[in-house]
Structures are given as structure tokens and as C-alpha cells.
């Protein structure tokens, strides 16, 4: 899904997830532990995972 900031993408994605759709956030996937193969170090990854 793509759109302008504040257009309601996350709100729609959460609503769809509540009825069984799978919600995948690229930022969450990129910073998850363990990191994707090929990603050795991402600046700020520790802070992203702590939140």
C-alpha cells in the first residue's frame, strides 16, 4: 500500500489485520532480529528494536 503521509494507510492496514489480513511493515522487517542476510549493521537499529 502506498500513499501520502497522513492518508490513513496504517489505519486501514490495522483494520484489515484485525479481520485476518497479514500486515507487514518494511521498517519492522528491516530492523528485526536477526537481521536479514547481507545486512551487517544498520545505524539506529538498536533504538528501533527497543521501541
C-alpha positions in Angstrom: 0.0 0.0 0.0 1.3 3.5 -0.8 0.1 7.0 -0.3 0.7 10.4 1.1 1.6 10.9 4.7 -1.5 11.0 6.9 -3.7 9.4 4.3 -4.7 6.6 6.6 -2.6 3.7 5.3 -1.7 2.4 8.7 -5.2 2.8 10.0 -6.5 0.8 7.0 -3.8 -1.8 7.4 -4.6 -2.3 11.1 -8.3 -2.6 10.4 -7.6 -5.2 7.7 -5.2 -7.0 10.1 -8.0 -7.2 12.7 -10.1 -9.2 10.4 -7.4 -11.7 9.4 -5.2 -10.0 6.8 -1.4 -10.1 7.4 0.2 -6.7 8.0 3.9 -6.4 7.0 5.8 -3.3 7.8 9.0 -3.0 5.8 10.7 -0.9 8.6 9.9 -3.6 11.2 11.2 -6.3 8.9 14.4 -4.5 8.2 15.2 -3.9 11.8 14.0 -7.3 13.3 16.4 -9.7 15.0 18.3 -11.5 13.5 18.8 -9.1 10.6 18.2 -10.1 7.0 21.2 -11.8 5.3 23.6 -9.2 3.9 22.7 -6.6 6.5 25.6 -6.4 8.9 25.0 -3.2 10.7 22.2 -0.6 10.4 22.7 2.7 12.2 20.0 3.2 14.8 18.8 -0.5 14.7 19.2 -0.9 18.4 17.0 2.1 19.1 14.4 0.9 16.6 14.2 -2.5 18.3 14.0 -1.1 21.8 10.8 0.9 21.0 
